[in-house]
Amino acid sequence: KHAAFSSTNFENILTWETEADIPPGTVFDVQYKQYGEKSWLNKHECQSITKPFCNLTCETENITEHYYARVRA
């Protein structure tokens, strides 16, 4: 929950909060898209991960565009 981008030193990191009672071994999948696009794209390095963050810098490098990201547990 509460997924949000954090931009520091030109790196765009998506972070999110997990529930306190999250079961052990829970993994996350991250998807992103540019504003106006219909299809979500998988961030391959952030599939089946256990950490609550994902670096989307390369996918969001155009600073004049707007991006969305989502996380699925």
N, C-alpha and C positions, 0 to 999 in steps of 0.2 A: 504494500500500500504506500501511498505518498511518493510515487516515483517522480523524480525531478532531475533536470540537468544541472550540473555544477561546472562552471567554466573557470579554469585557473591556468594561467600561462599557456593559453591557446589550446588547452586540452578540454574536451567536452566529455565529462563522465556522468553517466546515468547512475543514480543511486536510488535505493528504495528501502523501506522499512519492512521488517518481517514481524510476524506475530510472536508473542512471547512463548506460546505453546507449539511452535512449529515442530513437526516430527523430525527426528534425526534422519539424515539422508535426503531431505527435500532438495530438489534441484530447480534451477530457474532457466527459462528460455527468454531471450531478449529479441524483440523485433523493432524495426524503425521504418519510417517513411518520410518523404518530403511532403510539405503541405501541397495539396492538390492531387497527389498520387492516390490511386485506388488500392494498390496492393502493398501489403506489409512485406518487408524483406527481413530474413533471418540474419542476425549478426553471428556468423559461424563460430567465432571465438567465444561467444557467450551463449552457447547452447549446453544445457545440462551442467551448469555451473552451480557452486554452492555459496559463493561470495555475493553479498548484496550490492554489487556495482559492476559496471561494464563501461569500457572505454569506447566511445563512439566518435572519436575525433576525426578519423579518416572519412567516416560516413557523413559527417556534419561540417565539413570544412568550408563550405560556401557561406560566409557570414551574412550575405544578403537574403538567404532563404530561411524559411521556418521549417522546423522538424518536429516530428512526434516520435515517441518511443513507448513501448509497452513491455510488461514483464508478466510471464505466466509461471506459476509454481507447479 
